[in-house]
Every structure is written in C-alpha cells, then in structure tokens.
Amino acid sequence: MYAGQFTPVVPARSGPRHDEGVSPVADIEQARATFAKFDADGDGRVTPDEFKRAMAEMGDHLVTGPMAEAVIKAKDSDGDGLMSFDEFWTSVQG
C-alpha cells in the first residue's frame, strides 16, 4: 500500500453508493474505526509517528518518517502538523 493513499485503508464498499440508498452514517463510522487505528493515543489527532507505526502494523514497513510527515502534511488543512478526523474524512471522500 502506498502511504499517501487512504482509500485502501478504509475497506472498500461492496454495495451501492450513498446516492444509491446506503446510509452515509455507516461509512463515517467505518472511517472513525479506521482513524482510531492511526490515532494510537486517542487524542483525536494523528502524528507522523502514529501514522508510520499504524502503517507498519498493517503490513507496510516501507513507510519512513519523512514519508509519514509528507502524508500528514498533505492532509493537514489547518497547518498544525497533525491530521484530525475531519482532515482524514476529507481525504477518504476522494
């Protein structure tokens, strides 16, 4: 898995899309569960170290510190150096 892609981290939908009758609540709850895997300390923010660690736990041992920092920076819309759930949710919306 490429560290900059979150879509594979959130399990693929096998059913219809939101506009086809599936509740968006189910998707956001699934995204919250995935985000929790990254947010090791549960503070609502993902650091580059947490991101790197989570990716390794999911089998991607090739994510380096600089790669993790770049991914977080790319998703960090408020410039705090961390990724909030809202920033994560925005990134998985595509």
QUIFEN-V748826 format. One record per residue. N is the residue number from 1. RES is the residue in three letters. PHI is phi in degrees with one decimal (none if undefined). OMEGA is omega as a letter, one per 30 degrees, with the letter a starting at -180 (* if undefined). NEAR is the number of other C-alpha atoms within 8 Angstrom. Layout:
N_RES_PHI_OMEGA_NEAR, N_RES_PHI_OMEGA_NEAR
This chain:
1_MET_none_l_5, 2_TYR_-78.7_a_4, 3_ALA_-58.9_a_10, 4_GLY_-82.1_a_5, 5_GLN_-103.2_l_8, 6_PHE_-102.6_a_9, 7_THR_-54.0_l_9, 8_PRO_-67.2_a_8, 9_VAL_-71.2_l_7, 10_VAL_-84.7_a_10, 11_PRO_-51.0_a_6, 12_ALA_-64.5_l_6, 13_ARG_-76.3_l_6, 14_SER_-102.8_a_4, 15_GLY_-108.4_a_5, 16_PRO_-68.8_l_9, 17_ARG_-78.9_l_8, 18_HIS_-52.6_a_8, 19_ASP_-73.7_l_6, 20_GLU_-110.7_l_6, 21_GLY_106.9_l_7, 22_VAL_-91.4_a_10, 23_SER_-67.0_l_7, 24_PRO_-66.8_l_7, 25_VAL_-63.4_l_6, 26_ALA_-62.1_a_8, 27_ASP_-66.1_a_8, 28_ILE_-69.1_l_9, 29_GLU_-67.5_l_8, 30_GLN_-64.5_l_9, 31_ALA_-66.0_l_10, 32_ARG_-62.1_l_9, 33_ALA_-65.0_l_8, 34_THR_-67.2_l_10, 35_PHE_-58.1_a_10, 36_ALA_-61.5_l_9, 37_LYS_-65.6_l_8, 38_PHE_-84.6_a_11, 39_ASP_-84.8_a_14, 40_ALA_-59.0_a_8, 41_ASP_-93.0_l_4, 42_GLY_69.7_a_7, 43_ASP_-88.0_l_5, 44_GLY_87.5_l_7, 45_ARG_-136.2_l_10, 46_VAL_-108.0_l_13, 47_THR_-88.5_l_11, 48_PRO_-57.1_l_12, 49_ASP_-63.7_l_8, 50_GLU_-63.3_l_11, 51_PHE_-61.4_a_13, 52_LYS_-59.8_a_12, 53_ARG_-62.2_a_9, 54_ALA_-63.9_l_10, 55_MET_-62.9_l_12, 56_ALA_-63.4_l_11, 57_GLU_-64.9_l_8, 58_MET_-90.1_l_6, 59_GLY_105.2_l_6, 60_ASP_-98.8_a_9, 61_HIS_-84.2_a_7, 62_LEU_-91.0_l_5, 63_VAL_-73.9_l_11, 64_THR_-93.4_l_7, 65_GLY_-56.1_l_9, 66_PRO_-61.6_l_6, 67_MET_-65.0_l_9, 68_ALA_-61.7_l_14, 69_GLU_-61.6_a_9, 70_ALA_-65.7_l_8, 71_VAL_-64.6_l_11, 72_ILE_-61.0_a_15, 73_LYS_-60.5_a_10, 74_ALA_-67.0_a_7, 75_LYS_-95.4_a_10, 76_ASP_-80.9_a_13, 77_SER_-81.1_a_6, 78_ASP_-100.7_l_4, 79_GLY_74.5_a_7, 80_ASP_-89.5_l_5, 81_GLY_82.0_a_8, 82_LEU_-130.6_l_12, 83_MET_-114.2_l_12, 84_SER_-83.7_l_10, 85_PHE_-61.5_a_10, 86_ASP_-59.7_l_6, 87_GLU_-67.4_l_11, 88_PHE_-61.8_a_11, 89_TRP_-59.2_l_10, 90_THR_-58.8_a_8, 91_SER_-69.0_a_9, 92_VAL_-83.3_l_9, 93_GLN_-71.1_l_5, 94_GLY_78.1_*_5
